[in-house]
Amino acid sequence: MSVQSLERQKNIRIKSAGAKTYSSTLRLIVDNKELVDNVDYFSINNRRYLGNKYKLNQFIKSVIDKECGNFRTFADLFAGTGAVASIFQDKHLIVNDILYSNYVCHQTWFGTEDYSLSKVICYINKYNESSVSSDNYMSKNYADTYFSKKNCRKIGYIREDIEKQFKNGLLNQREKYILITSLLYAMDKIANTCGHYDAYRKNGDLDKKLELLVPQIEATNYQNEIYNEDINNLVKVISADVVYLDPPYNSRQYCDAYHLLENVACWKKPEVIGVAKKMDRASLKSEYCTINATEAFRDLISNIKAKYIVLSYNNMAEKGNDRSNAKLSDIDIMNILEAKGIVKIFSQDYKAFSTGKSNIEENAERLFVCKCF
């Protein structure tokens, strides 16, 4: 999307949010309290995801609170699952990720549209009780790989029905996002993988039952902005008090690791190829996983409008194999950030969730805090 289109999109969202300035939080519609009290919920962090910062949230929050002082707007622009954004729910959030599957989840956790929780629960109960005997896009393409044929039939039926209900006006946009999020988290819980979809286990357990739960959504700020854009274009049209950056650290593309969830979220039913059943992902490749990472990072930092920039980046530049090694060197990070402001570095030992093929000792997560000139 062009910068001009992003600017128009941003203005529309801010104008829409401004129409509801009488309240800073979401109005949740509960039509049936007994129904709401008797369901199982899941939280934003009940998901396996490469580089997830959930276990580092306390470290990240303590550093930001101490170094950045009081602030109003927090931008999480390589947001992933949204784990870091979730610890600043009292702020005006700007949340972005290049994967649409993550954008859908962000709309669930941080969205600004009112929704009926009772309606969502009724749909989830309906889906959990359903039995599907006919084949569909999912079962024809993924049966007995990441999921059993039975579960694939059910996943395909549920995703198709969500789309149908939305097109018929029976679900609003937020309710659609919530139901897709419930499906994605349910899939992730039983997937025959090591936590990503680069491959499936050939002798894995395919008998697990697919069960959708209800997302535990906290109060939402009506000023929140949620994007599914290339970050280097987005920063040209937004500003925030604190911009938090958690770019990919190495050559492993997230669109390769989560292609199946992306496919289900988008629901365009593309052709899939190869043993891993991947669709075309060319438009989702990140420059931050390539030899162009340094120049992309330089361009990004130069265009950010913020009081503080906080960068998460580990110390893997020379410790792993070629795929694991960080694409940004410490020297380049410091040179680029110091051209923008005064930099401090904070560190905490941490073993990140990985593909299971690396066991690097003395792994540390660092926070580079830049107070912009």
Secondary structure, DSSP 8 states (H G I E B T S, - for coil): --HHHHHHHHHHHHHHHHTTTT-SB--EE-S-HHHHHTS-EE-TT-S--TT--GGGHHHHHHHHHHHH-S-SEEEESS-TTSTTGGGGTTSEEEEE-S-HHHHHHHHHHH--S-EEHHHHHHHHHHHHH----S--HHHHHHBTTTB-HHHHHHHHHHHHHHHHHHHTTSS-HHHHHHHHHHHHHHHHHH-SSSSSSS---TT----------EE-----BTT-EEE-S-HHHHTTT--EEEEEE----SS--HHHHTHHHHHHHH------BTTTTB---GGG--GGGSTTHHHHHHHHHHH--EEEEEEEEES-TTTS-TTTS-SS-HHHHHHHHHTTEEEEEEEEE------SS---SS-EEEEEEEEE-
